[in-house]
């Protein structure tokens, strides 16, 4: 019974993390800022870390089924 919410949470975390990493990479490749009003390096690092953590959390949830 608990596997349904775990699958949902895992997929949400994994999709968000993958999308955030893809968006950050695309913004950096184009030379556009990741966040307005913040250092380009700091915003890219924070977004990359957040995307990686979210992707790892999603994979963790999916492996605990």
RAGI-V208185 format. One line per field, one symbol per residue. psi: psi as a letter, one per 30 degrees, with the letter a starting at -180 (. if undefined). A space follows every 10 residues. Layout:
psi: ???
//
This chain:
psi: effeeeeeee eeeeeeeeee eeeeeeeeef glkekkglke eeeeeeeeee eeeeeeeeee effg.
//
